[in-house]
Amino acid sequence: MSLEKYKVTSTINLKDLPTKEVDEDAKKALKKIRKKISDVQNAMYAEGKYGLLICLQGMDTSGKDSLIREVFKDVNASGVVVHSFKVPTELELKHDFMWRHYIALPAKGKIGIFNRTHYENVLVTRVHPNYILGENIPSIKSVDDLDDAFYHNRMERINQFENHLATNGTIVLKFYLNLSKDEQKRRLLRRLNIQEKNWKFSDADLKERKLWDKYMFCYEDLLNRTSKENAPWFVIPADDKPTARLILANILLEELEKYNFTEPSLSPKLLAQIDDFKAQLNKE
């Protein structure tokens, strides 16, 4: 599997990128990758120098929740923390737009997953600019003040934020699940047709679907402006869930293996005493 093709390294047009790839052995292959990811996370934790932030973005029904469940199910539960960012609370709105994300960052040795991320602040708020007014920004009097320059400035603040994280030992990997509009329709109908899935449906899903083209414009703009070498975006074909999970898992493992995490060795003093420690325990 060639993984470099998913990485955003130059200007992209989402219409030119595939939304579907199918690997018939994806489920079987993922099981092997999961174990390797778990081993790497254990070594990362033991070494204690790096943390990992995984950012997941995608349209409704793109498969973010199930991807998290399937890709990370073999990783030590205490080593993974998932944050799903919803509408900002009253307290969060009293701080700058990055505050709630900063305080949720993973500690060194752990994997933090942002299911919807700080990019909502240049995505949903760009599609629905009236949301920005709730932030009470002194320079913003009305939605008429929210031009492209405002959102591009925010994107640059995000680039600086991620550069700061990378400099201080947080590995930042960002994944956009590239779902087709036809596949979203199929998945929404499935939620309506299967009673056990009804709870997942919201009429808001249909309202947002009508804004599909605007979302695609905003996604394309942020992908092109915020994919950096120390915090790259990867565009994952998402119409086939098992394959999407395998692609992401392969990218994740390949990126983490670049760091050659190693468990710390015992001090020479303790190493010299290992036989004595064994003898003490065997005498009990």
Backbone as CSV, one residue per row, in Angstrom:
resi,resn,N_x,N_y,N_z,CA_x,CA_y,CA_z,C_x,C_y,C_z
1,MET,0.844,-1.193,0.000,0.000,0.000,0.000,0.882,1.247,0.000
2,SER,0.740,2.092,-1.035,1.488,3.335,-1.114,0.774,4.389,-0.281
3,LEU,1.433,4.875,0.761,0.779,5.762,1.711,1.017,7.236,1.431
4,GLU,2.098,7.560,0.744,2.449,8.954,0.511,1.381,9.676,-0.309
5,LYS,0.650,8.935,-1.118,-0.349,9.571,-1.981,-1.504,10.187,-1.203
6,TYR,-1.694,9.773,0.045,-2.785,10.320,0.850,-2.405,11.614,1.547
7,LYS,-1.113,11.909,1.588,-0.614,13.072,2.315,-0.750,14.337,1.476
8,VAL,-1.214,15.397,2.099,-1.369,16.672,1.393,-0.040,17.408,1.433
9,THR,0.663,17.387,0.317,1.983,18.019,0.227,2.000,19.164,-0.788
10,SER,0.934,19.300,-1.539,0.804,20.391,-2.501,-0.684,20.718,-2.621
11,THR,-0.991,21.737,-3.398,-2.381,22.168,-3.521,-3.252,21.047,-4.093
12,ILE,-4.363,20.776,-3.412,-5.278,19.716,-3.847,-6.626,20.283,-4.254
13,ASN,-7.342,19.497,-5.025,-8.743,19.750,-5.343,-9.502,18.507,-4.919
14,LEU,-10.381,18.636,-3.957,-11.064,17.459,-3.417,-11.828,16.691,-4.488
15,LYS,-12.325,17.377,-5.506,-13.061,16.689,-6.573,-12.181,15.711,-7.339
16,ASP,-10.872,15.923,-7.267,-9.947,15.056,-8.002,-9.484,13.862,-7.171
17,LEU,-9.845,13.828,-5.908,-9.358,12.772,-5.018,-10.424,11.691,-4.836
18,PRO,-10.023,10.435,-4.788,-10.992,9.334,-4.669,-11.667,9.314,-3.309
19,THR,-12.907,8.891,-3.305,-13.632,8.710,-2.041,-13.766,7.223,-1.695
20,LYS,-13.337,6.355,-2.617,-13.502,4.923,-2.348,-12.318,4.113,-2.838
21,GLU,-11.788,3.321,-1.941,-10.839,2.263,-2.263,-11.305,1.029,-1.502
22,VAL,-11.103,-0.143,-2.092,-11.572,-1.379,-1.460,-10.441,-2.386,-1.377
23,ASP,-10.162,-2.822,-0.169,-9.212,-3.907,0.083,-10.024,-5.049,0.692
24,GLU,-10.156,-6.134,-0.033,-10.995,-7.243,0.422,-10.489,-7.879,1.717
25,ASP,-9.205,-7.726,2.000,-8.625,-8.305,3.207,-8.428,-7.263,4.307
26,ALA,-9.141,-6.146,4.206,-8.904,-5.032,5.125,-9.110,-5.404,6.591
27,LYS,-10.181,-6.127,6.892,-10.479,-6.459,8.291,-9.387,-7.353,8.883
28,LYS,-8.953,-8.318,8.116,-7.909,-9.234,8.574,-6.589,-8.499,8.743
29,ALA,-6.266,-7.640,7.792,-5.004,-6.904,7.851,-4.985,-5.935,9.023
30,LEU,-6.137,-5.346,9.326,-6.204,-4.374,10.415,-5.864,-5.014,11.762
31,LYS,-6.258,-6.265,11.949,-5.970,-6.947,13.212,-4.470,-6.992,13.482
32,LYS,-3.685,-7.238,12.443,-2.231,-7.295,12.608,-1.662,-5.909,12.906
33,ILE,-2.189,-4.901,12.223,-1.706,-3.543,12.419,-2.037,-3.051,13.824
34,ARG,-3.225,-3.388,14.308,-3.632,-2.937,15.652,-2.645,-3.372,16.712
35,LYS,-2.189,-4.606,16.639,-1.244,-5.122,17.637,0.067,-4.339,17.564
36,LYS,0.513,-4.021,16.363,1.756,-3.271,16.209,1.607,-1.849,16.764
37,ILE,0.450,-1.235,16.523,0.201,0.103,17.075,0.234,0.064,18.592
38,SER,-0.340,-0.974,19.164,-0.319,-1.134,20.618,1.104,-1.240,21.145
39,ASP,1.928,-2.023,20.472,3.319,-2.183,20.894,4.078,-0.858,20.823
40,VAL,3.819,-0.100,19.751,4.498,1.188,19.593,4.054,2.154,20.690
41,GLN,2.764,2.140,21.018,2.279,3.043,22.070,2.888,2.680,23.414
42,ASN,3.048,1.391,23.694,3.685,0.968,24.946,5.115,1.506,25.032
43,ALA,5.841,1.412,23.914,7.215,1.908,23.888,7.248,3.429,24.025
44,MET,6.297,4.099,23.371,6.210,5.556,23.466,5.945,5.986,24.910
45,TYR,5.073,5.257,25.577,4.761,5.562,26.982,5.977,5.343,27.871
46,ALA,6.660,4.231,27.660,7.834,3.930,28.479,8.945,4.955,28.267
47,GLU,9.129,5.378,27.025,10.170,6.355,26.723,9.835,7.722,27.312
48,GLY,8.547,8.105,27.210,8.082,9.318,27.865,8.529,10.637,27.278
49,LYS,8.899,10.654,26.006,9.361,11.890,25.381,8.315,12.528,24.470
50,TYR,7.430,11.717,23.929,6.468,12.204,22.952,5.034,11.837,23.349
51,GLY,4.119,12.694,22.925,2.704,12.366,22.930,2.228,12.377,21.492
52,LEU,1.035,11.854,21.245,0.494,11.804,19.883,-0.896,12.406,19.865
53,LEU,-1.105,13.378,18.994,-2.425,13.956,18.783,-2.918,13.557,17.399
54,ILE,-4.055,12.875,17.360,-4.691,12.483,16.112,-5.951,13.330,15.941
55,CYS,-6.037,14.037,14.825,-7.189,14.874,14.528,-8.017,14.211,13.435
56,LEU,-9.294,14.018,13.711,-10.201,13.399,12.745,-11.288,14.388,12.336
57,GLN,-11.388,14.618,11.057,-12.445,15.467,10.512,-13.140,14.727,9.372
58,GLY,-14.393,15.078,9.163,-15.149,14.480,8.072,-16.604,14.868,8.189
59,MET,-17.315,14.771,7.103,-18.744,15.077,7.111,-19.489,14.068,7.971
60,ASP,-20.714,14.407,8.348,-21.545,13.489,9.118,-21.633,12.150,8.396
61,THR,-21.552,11.072,9.145,-21.605,9.666,8.708,-20.301,9.203,8.071
62,SER,-19.234,9.984,8.134,-17.987,9.577,7.478,-17.286,8.433,8.201
63,GLY,-17.730,8.094,9.406,-17.211,6.905,10.073,-16.160,7.152,11.135
64,LYS,-16.142,8.345,11.699,-15.113,8.685,12.681,-15.211,7.829,13.943
65,ASP,-16.412,7.682,14.483,-16.581,6.937,15.738,-16.184,5.472,15.586
66,SER,-16.677,4.832,14.547,-16.368,3.414,14.363,-14.898,3.214,14.024
67,LEU,-14.295,4.177,13.354,-12.869,4.082,13.050,-12.054,4.096,14.339
68,ILE,-12.383,4.982,15.246,-11.680,5.039,16.530,-11.817,3.707,17.260
69,ARG,-13.020,3.170,17.271,-13.261,1.898,17.962,-12.439,0.767,17.357
70,GLU,-12.406,0.664,16.047,-11.768,-0.479,15.395,-10.246,-0.364,15.324
71,VAL,-9.733,0.833,15.122,-8.284,0.987,14.971,-7.564,0.893,16.311
72,PHE,-8.198,1.368,17.383,-7.495,1.475,18.661,-7.959,0.466,19.709
73,LYS,-8.715,-0.536,19.321,-9.270,-1.461,20.311,-8.210,-2.318,20.999
74,ASP,-7.027,-2.483,20.406,-5.970,-3.273,21.041,-4.985,-2.432,21.841
75,VAL,-5.127,-1.117,21.783,-4.237,-0.241,22.538,-4.715,-0.180,23.986
76,ASN,-3.773,-0.184,24.924,-4.097,-0.070,26.340,-5.092,1.068,26.542
77,ALA,-6.213,0.781,27.189,-7.276,1.779,27.349,-6.791,3.029,28.063
78,SER,-5.837,2.864,28.971,-5.329,4.024,29.698,-4.380,4.857,28.854
79,GLY,-4.028,4.353,27.672,-3.096,5.064,26.807,-3.759,5.883,25.727
80,VAL,-5.107,5.845,25.659,-5.839,6.578,24.626,-6.938,7.414,25.272
81,VAL,-6.979,8.687,24.931,-8.024,9.576,25.433,-8.707,10.227,24.235
82,VAL,-10.035,10.070,24.149,-10.801,10.611,23.027,-11.609,11.816,23.484
83,HIS,-11.527,12.898,22.718,-12.334,14.088,22.996,-13.197,14.372,21.771
84,SER,-14.499,14.490,22.001,-15.419,14.865,20.931,-15.930,16.280,21.228
85,PHE,-15.526,17.214,20.404,-15.855,18.611,20.666,-17.214,18.961,20.057
86,LYS,-18.102,19.402,20.927,-19.444,19.800,20.509,-19.533,21.326,20.470
87,VAL,-20.752,21.842,20.523,-20.944,23.288,20.570,-20.257,23.831,21.822
88,PRO,-19.487,24.915,21.701,-18.787,25.453,22.875,-19.732,25.796,24.020
89,THR,-19.274,25.498,25.233,-20.053,25.837,26.421,-19.904,27.318,26.743
90,GLU,-20.674,27.780,27.711,-20.580,29.178,28.135,-19.177,29.494,28.633
91,LEU,-18.601,28.570,29.406,-17.246,28.775,29.910,-16.238,28.824,28.768
92,GLU,-16.360,27.909,27.804,-15.422,27.862,26.687,-15.485,29.129,25.841
93,LEU,-16.671,29.696,25.718,-16.828,30.919,24.929,-16.205,32.130,25.611
94,LYS,-15.917,32.011,26.889,-15.269,33.108,27.612,-13.759,33.112,27.412
95,HIS,-13.244,32.091,26.714,-11.820,31.999,26.410,-11.614,32.116,24.905
96,ASP,-10.343,32.162,24.480,-10.067,32.206,23.043,-10.465,30.887,22.391
97,PHE,-10.567,30.876,21.071,-11.151,29.733,20.363,-10.320,28.459,20.453
98,MET,-9.044,28.567,20.874,-8.201,27.384,20.981,-8.137,26.824,22.399
99,TRP,-8.629,27.550,23.371,-8.439,27.187,24.784,-8.905,25.768,25.113
100,ARG,-10.117,25.435,24.720,-10.663,24.122,25.108,-9.902,22.969,24.460
101,HIS,-9.257,23.233,23.351,-8.465,22.200,22.689,-7.106,22.051,23.377
102,TYR,-6.550,23.181,23.784,-5.233,23.134,24.417,-5.279,22.325,25.708
103,ILE,-6.311,22.513,26.518,-6.376,21.822,27.807,-6.722,20.334,27.653
104,ALA,-7.068,19.925,26.437,-7.398,18.510,26.195,-6.249,17.749,25.546
105,LEU,-5.108,18.379,25.383,-3.979,17.744,24.698,-3.462,16.532,25.471
106,PRO,-2.937,15.524,24.746,-2.437,14.321,25.421,-1.128,14.567,26.159
107,ALA,-0.961,13.861,27.278,0.307,13.891,27.995,1.331,13.081,27.221
108,LYS,2.594,13.275,27.534,3.637,12.494,26.889,3.436,11.019,27.179
109,GLY,3.575,10.209,26.124,3.374,8.777,26.254,1.976,8.322,25.890
110,LYS,1.045,9.269,25.729,-0.344,8.903,25.463,-0.800,9.365,24.082
111,ILE,-1.878,8.731,23.622,-2.512,9.101,22.357,-3.771,9.896,22.671
112,GLY,-3.853,11.086,22.133,-5.072,11.880,22.233,-5.745,11.919,20.877
113,ILE,-7.053,11.670,20.865,-7.811,11.693,19.609,-8.868,12.786,19.704
114,PHE,-8.788,13.733,18.796,-9.817,14.763,18.695,-10.796,14.329,17.600
115,ASN,-12.001,13.970,18.018,-13.064,13.578,17.107,-13.883,14.836,16.814
116,ARG,-13.628,15.443,15.701,-13.907,16.838,15.395,-12.917,17.630,16.233
117,THR,-12.422,18.704,15.691,-11.200,19.282,16.230,-11.264,20.804,16.270
118,HIS,-10.096,21.401,16.515,-9.988,22.858,16.477,-10.279,23.400,15.079
119,TYR,-10.315,22.524,14.077,-10.628,22.993,12.717,-12.110,23.308,12.538
120,GLU,-12.932,22.898,13.479,-14.332,23.316,13.429,-14.431,24.842,13.487
121,ASN,-13.413,25.473,14.087,-13.410,26.922,14.232,-13.140,27.670,12.933
122,VAL,-12.749,26.938,11.887,-12.593,27.555,10.562,-13.404,26.773,9.526
123,LEU,-14.319,25.955,10.026,-15.141,25.126,9.142,-16.621,25.414,9.389
124,VAL,-17.149,24.904,10.493,-18.552,25.134,10.809,-18.827,26.624,10.981
125,THR,-17.889,27.321,11.624,-18.106,28.756,11.825,-18.008,29.545,10.521
126,ARG,-17.375,28.969,9.526,-17.293,29.638,8.224,-18.560,29.386,7.418
127,VAL,-19.133,28.202,7.607,-20.401,27.880,6.951,-21.548,28.603,7.658
128,HIS,-21.423,28.717,8.982,-22.433,29.405,9.808,-21.753,30.544,10.571
129,PRO,-21.428,31.640,9.914,-20.638,32.706,10.547,-21.286,33.331,11.773
130,ASN,-22.596,33.205,11.908,-23.259,33.781,13.088,-22.778,33.127,14.379
131,TYR,-22.224,31.900,14.288,-21.709,31.238,15.489,-20.567,32.036,16.119
132,ILE,-19.809,32.728,15.289,-18.669,33.495,15.784,-19.120,34.598,16.740
133,LEU,-20.297,35.123,16.522,-20.766,36.238,17.342,-20.846,35.857,18.809
134,GLY,-21.055,34.560,19.104,-21.118,34.105,20.490,-19.793,34.209,21.210
135,GLU,-18.702,34.432,20.473,-17.380,34.546,21.086,-17.111,35.953,21.622
136,ASN,-17.965,36.898,21.254,-17.818,38.285,21.733,-16.415,38.839,21.469
137,ILE,-15.955,38.693,20.241,-14.655,39.220,19.848,-14.788,40.741,19.660
138,PRO,-13.961,41.542,20.335,-14.113,43.008,20.286,-14.173,43.599,18.878
139,SER,-13.394,43.045,17.946,-13.317,43.637,16.605,-14.445,43.187,15.679
140,ILE,-15.256,42.224,16.122,-16.329,41.682,15.284,-17.671,42.221,15.760
141,LYS,-18.266,43.085,14.949,-19.553,43.684,15.308,-20.731,42.940,14.687
142,SER,-20.496,42.328,13.507,-21.554,41.588,12.816,-20.901,40.581,11.878
143,VAL,-21.703,39.731,11.266,-21.161,38.731,10.336,-20.506,39.393,9.124
144,ASP,-20.817,40.655,8.884,-20.204,41.360,7.759,-18.705,41.538,7.959
145,ASP,-18.247,41.426,9.216,-16.821,41.564,9.512,-16.056,40.252,9.300
146,LEU,-16.762,39.181,9.024,-16.143,37.854,8.917,-15.843,37.527,7.454
147,ASP,-14.759,38.072,6.970,-14.363,37.815,5.591,-13.342,36.678,5.539
148,ASP,-12.871,36.362,4.339,-11.888,35.287,4.186,-10.638,35.553,5.011
149,ALA,-10.236,36.809,5.091,-9.027,37.159,5.843,-9.151,36.752,7.311
150,PHE,-10.339,36.876,7.870,-10.546,36.479,9.272,-10.254,34.993,9.458
151,TYR,-10.802,34.156,8.572,-10.624,32.706,8.708,-9.198,32.289,8.355
152,HIS,-8.604,32.960,7.394,-7.220,32.637,7.058,-6.278,33.024,8.192
153,ASN,-6.596,34.094,8.886,-5.812,34.473,10.056,-5.930,33.401,11.136
154,ARG,-7.138,32.885,11.324,-7.322,31.809,12.303,-6.532,30.559,11.906
155,MET,-6.512,30.259,10.640,-5.753,29.100,10.179,-4.266,29.278,10.484
156,GLU,-3.769,30.495,10.323,-2.371,30.746,10.639,-2.119,30.602,12.136
157,ARG,-3.077,31.009,12.966,-2.952,30.806,14.417,-2.907,29.304,14.734
158,ILE,-3.703,28.525,13.994,-3.698,27.071,14.187,-2.354,26.491,13.771
159,ASN,-1.801,26.966,12.657,-0.475,26.503,12.232,0.564,26.775,13.309
160,GLN,0.496,27.945,13.918,1.442,28.295,14.984,1.242,27.392,16.210
161,PHE,-0.003,27.133,16.537,-0.338,26.254,17.653,0.242,24.858,17.437
162,GLU,0.050,24.311,16.245,0.540,22.963,15.959,2.059,22.915,15.880
163,ASN,2.655,23.986,15.387,4.117,24.056,15.361,4.668,24.062,16.789
164,HIS,4.008,24.781,17.664,4.395,24.798,19.078,4.297,23.400,19.679
165,LEU,3.225,22.691,19.372,3.058,21.334,19.886,4.179,20.423,19.398
166,ALA,4.456,20.479,18.098,5.483,19.611,17.519,6.851,19.906,18.118
167,THR,7.138,21.166,18.323,8.425,21.561,18.891,8.606,21.018,20.305
168,ASN,7.497,20.853,21.004,7.556,20.429,22.407,7.195,18.964,22.620
169,GLY,7.240,18.173,21.545,7.132,16.731,21.724,5.770,16.103,21.478
170,THR,4.858,16.839,20.848,3.575,16.236,20.469,3.571,15.971,18.970
171,ILE,3.418,14.710,18.594,3.309,14.327,17.184,1.885,14.640,16.744
172,VAL,1.738,15.414,15.683,0.415,15.825,15.215,0.140,15.186,13.857
173,LEU,-0.904,14.357,13.798,-1.322,13.717,12.548,-2.800,14.003,12.337
174,LYS,-3.151,14.489,11.139,-4.514,14.929,10.882,-5.101,14.156,9.703
175,PHE,-6.316,13.685,9.882,-6.945,12.835,8.865,-8.318,13.392,8.484
176,TYR,-8.511,13.613,7.197,-9.822,13.991,6.681,-10.426,12.783,6.001
177,LEU,-11.587,12.341,6.480,-12.284,11.193,5.892,-13.120,11.698,4.725
178,ASN,-12.678,11.382,3.523,-13.244,11.924,2.294,-14.425,11.075,1.825
179,LEU,-15.599,11.479,2.232,-16.838,10.754,1.943,-17.553,11.378,0.756
180,SER,-18.128,10.539,-0.104,-18.912,11.063,-1.228,-20.321,11.419,-0.758
181,LYS,-20.950,12.315,-1.475,-22.309,12.714,-1.124,-23.284,11.550,-1.302
182,ASP,-23.052,10.734,-2.319,-23.921,9.571,-2.543,-23.821,8.574,-1.393
183,GLU,-22.604,8.353,-0.895,-22.435,7.415,0.209,-23.039,7.969,1.487
184,GLN,-22.946,9.276,1.694,-23.602,9.849,2.871,-25.117,9.620,2.800
185,LYS,-25.688,9.792,1.618,-27.125,9.551,1.443,-27.470,8.116,1.829
186,ARG,-26.660,7.164,1.374,-26.918,5.759,1.671,-26.865,5.511,3.176
187,ARG,-25.899,6.113,3.845,-25.739,5.889,5.288,-26.851,6.565,6.092
188,LEU,-27.293,7.730,5.640,-28.409,8.386,6.315,-29.697,7.574,6.163
189,LEU,-29.925,7.043,4.960,-31.109,6.202,4.741,-31.044,4.943,5.602
190,ARG,-29.848,4.395,5.778,-29.681,3.220,6.629,-30.084,3.538,8.073
191,ARG,-29.739,4.712,8.536,-30.128,5.109,9.882,-31.641,5.213,10.016
192,LEU,-32.297,5.602,8.937,-33.748,5.734,8.974,-34.452,4.390,8.783
193,ASN,-33.862,3.504,7.989,-34.503,2.233,7.664,-34.311,1.159,8.726
194,ILE,-33.242,1.260,9.506,-32.971,0.261,10.541,-33.321,0.862,11.902
195,GLN,-34.307,0.277,12.550,-34.830,0.859,13.788,-33.743,1.073,14.842
196,GLU,-32.833,0.101,14.947,-31.782,0.194,15.957,-30.816,1.345,15.682
197,LYS,-30.854,1.863,14.437,-29.958,2.961,14.065,-30.660,4.326,14.104
198,ASN,-31.968,4.323,14.369,-32.733,5.573,14.310,-32.184,6.657,15.225
199,TRP,-31.669,6.243,16.367,-31.204,7.216,17.360,-30.044,8.069,16.850
200,LYS,-29.328,7.558,15.835,-28.193,8.295,15.280,-28.624,9.429,14.352
201,PHE,-29.896,9.388,13.917,-30.353,10.358,12.927,-30.823,11.645,13.589
202,SER,-30.509,12.752,12.935,-31.011,14.062,13.352,-31.433,14.825,12.111
203,ASP,-32.521,15.567,12.232,-32.938,16.351,11.063,-31.894,17.404,10.702
204,ALA,-31.013,17.721,11.661,-29.927,18.660,11.367,-28.974,18.087,10.316
205,ASP,-28.901,16.746,10.248,-28.044,16.114,9.242,-28.478,16.524,7.830
206,LEU,-29.778,16.602,7.612,-30.287,16.966,6.288,-30.065,18.446,6.000
207,LYS,-30.178,19.280,7.037,-29.934,20.711,6.854,-28.474,20.958,6.463
208,GLU,-27.556,20.256,7.139,-26.139,20.428,6.825,-25.804,19.842,5.454
209,ARG,-26.499,18.784,5.087,-26.257,18.157,3.781,-26.535,19.134,2.635
210,LYS,-27.514,20.002,2.823,-27.842,20.992,1.791,-26.700,21.989,1.583
211,LEU,-25.798,22.044,2.559,-24.670,22.971,2.478,-23.392,22.248,2.052
212,TRP,-23.536,21.096,1.439,-22.401,20.226,1.086,-21.312,20.978,0.315
213,ASP,-21.701,21.691,-0.721,-20.702,22.365,-1.567,-19.920,23.406,-0.771
214,LYS,-20.587,24.102,0.132,-19.895,25.105,0.935,-18.912,24.432,1.891
215,TYR,-19.322,23.301,2.452,-18.405,22.552,3.321,-17.194,22.071,2.539
216,MET,-17.405,21.601,1.331,-16.286,21.116,0.529,-15.305,22.253,0.213
217,PHE,-15.835,23.426,-0.067,-14.967,24.578,-0.316,-14.129,24.889,0.928
218,CYS,-14.775,24.891,2.081,-14.071,25.221,3.325,-13.048,24.149,3.682
219,TYR,-13.407,22.884,3.494,-12.455,21.799,3.763,-11.238,21.914,2.854
220,GLU,-11.487,22.137,1.587,-10.382,22.211,0.629,-9.444,23.367,0.987
221,ASP,-10.012,24.475,1.371,-9.200,25.637,1.728,-8.345,25.350,2.960
222,LEU,-8.946,24.766,3.993,-8.165,24.525,5.216,-7.122,23.424,5.013
223,LEU,-7.440,22.423,4.209,-6.464,21.369,3.937,-5.233,21.943,3.231
224,ASN,-5.472,22.839,2.290,-4.367,23.419,1.538,-3.543,24.406,2.364
225,ARG,-4.174,25.057,3.314,-3.479,26.084,4.086,-2.845,25.562,5.377
226,THR,-3.252,24.394,5.834,-2.788,23.963,7.164,-2.108,22.594,7.166
227,SER,-1.802,22.046,6.009,-1.030,20.800,5.981,0.445,21.161,5.948
228,LYS,1.122,20.936,7.053,2.532,21.278,7.193,3.326,20.014,7.497
229,GLU,4.633,20.074,7.267,5.471,18.897,7.456,5.421,18.385,8.886
230,ASN,5.309,19.290,9.860,5.261,18.853,11.256,3.842,18.628,11.765
231,ALA,2.853,18.819,10.884,1.458,18.556,11.242,0.668,18.320,9.957
232,PRO,0.939,17.200,9.280,0.362,16.974,7.949,-1.095,16.502,7.981
233,TRP,-1.791,16.827,6.904,-3.116,16.267,6.659,-2.978,15.060,5.736
234,PHE,-3.818,14.053,5.973,-3.949,12.905,5.084,-5.419,12.814,4.680
235,VAL,-5.672,12.705,3.387,-7.046,12.573,2.888,-7.319,11.095,2.646
236,ILE,-8.251,10.536,3.416,-8.535,9.099,3.390,-9.844,8.816,2.664
237,PRO,-9.841,8.020,1.597,-11.107,7.623,0.961,-11.985,6.910,1.983
238,ALA,-13.208,7.400,2.200,-14.002,6.928,3.336,-15.264,6.166,2.967
239,ASP,-15.526,5.962,1.672,-16.771,5.284,1.294,-16.797,3.818,1.718
240,ASP,-15.631,3.175,1.796,-15.541,1.798,2.290,-14.873,1.831,3.658
241,LYS,-15.657,1.605,4.699,-15.155,1.786,6.062,-13.966,0.886,6.413
242,PRO,-14.029,-0.425,6.147,-12.893,-1.275,6.516,-11.580,-0.821,5.873
243,THR,-11.644,-0.424,4.609,-10.433,0.011,3.922,-9.938,1.345,4.471
244,ALA,-10.861,2.247,4.764,-10.473,3.541,5.339,-9.738,3.342,6.658
245,ARG,-10.230,2.419,7.479,-9.585,2.147,8.766,-8.191,1.572,8.567
246,LEU,-8.060,0.689,7.599,-6.754,0.076,7.339,-5.759,1.116,6.828
247,ILE,-6.193,1.984,5.930,-5.302,3.011,5.400,-4.805,3.898,6.531
248,LEU,-5.731,4.362,7.356,-5.331,5.243,8.458,-4.383,4.526,9.410
249,ALA,-4.681,3.282,9.731,-3.833,2.524,10.652,-2.433,2.337,10.092
250,ASN,-2.336,2.066,8.807,-1.026,1.919,8.167,-0.231,3.217,8.205
251,ILE,-0.894,4.322,7.917,-0.229,5.627,7.969,0.244,5.909,9.389
252,LEU,-0.626,5.665,10.346,-0.290,5.905,11.748,0.931,5.104,12.166
253,LEU,0.936,3.821,11.847,2.065,2.973,12.227,3.351,3.430,11.538
254,GLU,3.268,3.735,10.251,4.452,4.174,9.510,5.021,5.465,10.091
255,GLU,4.154,6.405,10.426,4.609,7.672,10.984,5.237,7.480,12.362
256,LEU,4.644,6.642,13.200,5.166,6.433,14.551,6.491,5.681,14.550
257,GLU,6.635,4.757,13.614,7.864,3.973,13.573,9.083,4.823,13.202
258,LYS,8.853,5.998,12.638,9.956,6.902,12.316,10.678,7.373,13.578
259,TYR,10.006,7.307,14.715,10.580,7.844,15.955,11.412,6.816,16.726
260,ASN,11.312,5.547,16.325,12.123,4.503,16.978,12.035,4.571,18.507
261,PHE,10.815,4.584,19.016,10.634,4.618,20.465,11.303,3.407,21.114
262,THR,11.971,3.622,22.213,12.627,2.523,22.926,12.368,2.640,24.422
263,GLU,12.130,1.494,25.052,11.952,1.482,26.502,13.287,1.810,27.167
264,PRO,13.273,2.592,28.238,14.527,2.930,28.924,15.162,1.690,29.550
265,SER,16.485,1.644,29.557,17.216,0.524,30.160,17.362,0.744,31.660
266,LEU,17.499,-0.341,32.386,17.778,-0.236,33.813,19.171,0.349,34.014
267,SER,19.384,0.985,35.129,20.701,1.526,35.446,21.692,0.376,35.610
268,PRO,22.967,0.621,35.367,23.989,-0.425,35.551,23.925,-1.042,36.954
269,LYS,23.624,-0.233,37.956,23.547,-0.746,39.330,22.451,-1.789,39.462
270,LEU,21.246,-1.485,38.917,20.144,-2.443,39.002,20.394,-3.670,38.144
271,LEU,20.968,-3.465,36.949,21.275,-4.603,36.086,22.210,-5.590,36.780
272,ALA,23.157,-5.072,37.536,24.110,-5.937,38.241,23.465,-6.717,39.365
273,GLN,22.284,-6.265,39.794,21.617,-6.901,40.931,20.460,-7.807,40.527
274,ILE,20.224,-7.959,39.223,19.059,-8.725,38.772,19.051,-10.137,39.340
275,ASP,20.175,-10.816,39.302,20.226,-12.189,39.827,19.887,-12.217,41.311
276,ASP,20.333,-11.210,42.047,20.019,-11.138,43.477,18.525,-10.938,43.694
277,PHE,17.922,-10.081,42.868,16.477,-9.836,42.996,15.698,-11.131,42.703
278,LYS,16.109,-11.854,41.682,15.447,-13.121,41.354,15.562,-14.099,42.506
279,ALA,16.749,-14.168,43.076,16.982,-15.094,44.185,16.098,-14.748,45.374
280,GLN,15.957,-13.444,45.661,15.113,-13.022,46.794,13.671,-13.456,46.575
281,LEU,13.175,-13.267,45.356,11.793,-13.608,45.062,11.577,-15.127,45.081
282,ASN,12.547,-15.880,44.569,12.412,-17.333,44.545,12.476,-17.971,45.924
283,LYS,13.030,-17.272,46.899,13.110,-17.787,48.261,11.810,-17.604,49.023
284,GLU,10.919,-16.760,48.518,9.653,-16.496,49.235,8.770,-17.731,49.287
